[in-house]
């Protein structure tokens, strides 16, 4: 059965090309639920509600999880709580001088 850790590692391949950093390090992934080998739910956010990359990033998330053999990937987009730079990996915050 696929693990949450394997999914998070796969999601590191999804890059927010406007920022140039993967979505896990940016803190955009709020939750991963492995229901069974064929069903996974990813709860994520974006840096801003009007992000023009929304559809693209969500499809890249689905593709990354499917690459692990998962058939059904539900991606839920939420803005509660809103994203803030504090969610970033500490090394990424340093990279941006935060």
DARABEL-V164096 format. One record per residue. N is the residue number from 1. RES is the residue in one small letter. PHI is phi as a letter, one per 20 degrees, with the letter a starting at -180 (none if undefined). Layout:
BEGIN
n-><N | N>
res-><RES | RES>
phi-><PHI | PHI>
END
This chain:
BEGIN
n-><1 | 2 | 3 | 4 | 5 | 6 | 7 | 8 | 9 | 10 | 11 | 12 | 13 | 14 | 15 | 16 | 17 | 18 | 19 | 20 | 21 | 22 | 23 | 24 | 25 | 26 | 27 | 28 | 29 | 30 | 31 | 32 | 33 | 34 | 35 | 36 | 37 | 38 | 39 | 40 | 41 | 42 | 43 | 44 | 45 | 46 | 47 | 48 | 49 | 50 | 51 | 52 | 53 | 54 | 55 | 56 | 57 | 58 | 59 | 60 | 61 | 62 | 63 | 64 | 65 | 66 | 67 | 68 | 69 | 70 | 71 | 72 | 73 | 74 | 75 | 76 | 77 | 78 | 79 | 80 | 81 | 82 | 83 | 84 | 85 | 86 | 87 | 88 | 89 | 90 | 91 | 92 | 93 | 94 | 95 | 96 | 97 | 98>
res-><x | x | x | x | x | x | x | x | x | x | x | x | x | x | x | x | x | x | x | x | x | x | x | x | x | x | x | x | x | x | x | x | x | x | x | x | x | x | x | x | x | x | x | x | x | x | x | x | x | x | x | x | x | x | x | x | x | x | x | x | x | x | x | x | x | x | x | x | x | x | x | x | x | x | x | x | x | x | x | x | x | x | x | x | x | x | x | x | x | x | x | x | x | x | x | x | x | x>
phi-><none | f | d | g | f | f | f | g | f | f | f | f | e | e | d | f | f | f | d | n | c | f | f | f | f | f | n | e | e | e | a | c | d | e | e | a | g | d | c | c | d | d | d | c | c | c | f | b | g | e | g | f | e | g | f | f | f | f | f | f | f | g | f | f | f | f | f | e | n | f | e | d | c | e | d | d | e | c | c | c | e | f | f | b | g | f | f | f | g | g | f | f | f | f | g | e | m | d>
END
